Amino acid sequence: MSIQTLVESPAATKSAFSSATFDEYVMSTYGRFPLALVRGEGSRVWDAEGREYLDFVAGIATCTLGHAHPALVEAVTNQIKTLHHVSNLYYIPQQGQLAQWLVEHSCADKAFFCNSGAEANEGAIKLARKYAHTVLGIQEPVIITAHASFHGRTLATITATGQPKYQQNFDPLMPGFQYVPYNDIPALEAAIAQIDTGERRVAAILLEALQGEGGVRPGDLAYFQRVREICTAKGILLILDEVQVGMARSGKLWGYENLGIEPDIFTSAKGLGGGIPIGAMLCKQFCDVFKPGDHASTFGGNPFVCAAALAVCQTLEKENILANVQARGEQLRAGLKAIALKYPDLITEVRGWGLINGLELNAEAALTSTEVIKAAISEGLLIVPAGPKVLRFVPPLIVTAEEIAQALLALERAIAQAIK
Ligand SMILES: *Cc1c(COP(=O)(O)O)cnc(C)c1O
């Protein structure tokens, strides 16, 4: 590539972008929509052609404060000018402050920082296994996870993910995982009874409080209460993957607060840094089974990402964003339900918590979520699928009432266009 291309002014990006050139050099691991986004502000983004979109994807439930939020811009700008990366060989004050905020605002006692959701879940799996071996004396620990779950793309986390499509051709998978249907107590009890024989025992149950990628399926209150009782009675660790639903997206700070229970370990990532890559694994006091040298990350919790996450946390409180998530969530679900009533043959269900909501298309209908999403893009609305038949709505948590209303109108136009 010539230097000339690199120093072009922002205005020139309009003509500079070519998807053919992009595809020539970047691996084709993603199915991409034909759109290059170059600028954002609040809940809006603009493409290379200057077209404006309402962003109800938010980097897939990640841009908590939307785009270019002044608090985030100020925090990362100040931090990168001062000190952006050192190493966990030394104390990192911002990491300590972030851990303190998270512990004071959750059921956890301590935090470990990494860079992504999959990595946070890897940390939780390692911690659960070490606890099983050294505290519970289990020789072959098993972790139970749910069908239709999603826990990441590393080898351990695709194994934990109860969806064969993510595992195919990547075998051999990791030993020590078993799957059960979600929200089904008899199936869980049967699985535990079947596993717990001699050396092989259930060490942990790993679940999402609301299954995000698996179709926006909220956990049942009664199910999770019983899971908690079973775990407590049997000394099984309850690990909740809060990577997508946590950090205020559900209308509570953590998804588990909607279920009236507390996990022993939980993980966070997507919304935590507001779009700056950071993951966290949080745990109750027994996390001290991890000793120096047991687990580490070069980038994990560096000053830059922690300053970003701290700004997100403090802004959530300062701007009372939870109240907005609850009100805008109600508005969005009411609007989606009204649309569903107009298309009873096409739309079978609207469900979700706070600002993570799904609209399920009839499995019998020919229309797929991708077709509706393409029509929505042409109407100026970005949304993301959660499987072939579910449309997912995960806007920034600062989205306004007016923007929700505009998105609903755009969605109606998109559906009308897609069914033609
Ligand atoms: C996105 C997601 C992950 C994986 O996070 P990455 O940052 O992509 O590794 C794990 N669990 C859940 C519930 C997720 O939604």
Ligand as a Chemical Component Dictionary entry (heavy atoms), coordinates in Angstrom:
data_LIG
# 
_chem_comp.id                   LIG 
_chem_comp.type                 NON-POLYMER 
_chem_comp.pdbx_formal_charge   0 
_chem_comp.three_letter_code    LIG 
# 
loop_
_chem_comp_atom.comp_id 
_chem_comp_atom.atom_id 
_chem_comp_atom.alt_atom_id 
_chem_comp_atom.type_symbol 
_chem_comp_atom.charge 
_chem_comp_atom.model_Cartn_x 
_chem_comp_atom.model_Cartn_y 
_chem_comp_atom.model_Cartn_z 
_chem_comp_atom.pdbx_ordinal 
LIG C1 C1 C 0 -20.250 -12.201 22.689 1  
LIG C2 C2 C 0 -20.347 -13.197 23.766 2  
LIG C3 C3 C 0 -19.234 -13.933 24.185 3  
LIG C4 C4 C 0 -17.893 -13.827 23.492 4  
LIG O1 O1 O 0 -17.338 -12.571 23.653 5  
LIG P1 P1 P 0 -16.045 -12.168 22.754 6  
LIG O2 O2 O 0 -15.668 -10.829 23.308 7  
LIG O3 O3 O 0 -16.505 -12.125 21.337 8  
LIG O4 O4 O 0 -15.024 -13.210 22.984 9  
LIG C5 C5 C 0 -19.380 -14.812 25.238 10 
LIG N1 N1 N 0 -20.564 -14.956 25.860 11 
LIG C6 C6 C 0 -21.657 -14.273 25.490 12 
LIG C7 C7 C 0 -22.936 -14.471 26.230 13 
LIG C8 C8 C 0 -21.595 -13.377 24.422 14 
LIG O5 O5 O 0 -22.683 -12.724 24.023 15 
# 
loop_
_chem_comp_bond.comp_id 
_chem_comp_bond.atom_id_1 
_chem_comp_bond.atom_id_2 
_chem_comp_bond.value_order 
_chem_comp_bond.pdbx_ordinal 
LIG C1 C2 SING 1  
LIG C2 C3 SING 2  
LIG C2 C8 DOUB 3  
LIG C3 C4 SING 4  
LIG C3 C5 DOUB 5  
LIG C4 O1 SING 6  
LIG O1 P1 SING 7  
LIG P1 O2 DOUB 8  
LIG P1 O3 SING 9  
LIG P1 O4 SING 10 
LIG C5 N1 SING 11 
LIG N1 C6 DOUB 12 
LIG C6 C7 SING 13 
LIG C6 C8 SING 14 
LIG C8 O5 SING 15 
# 
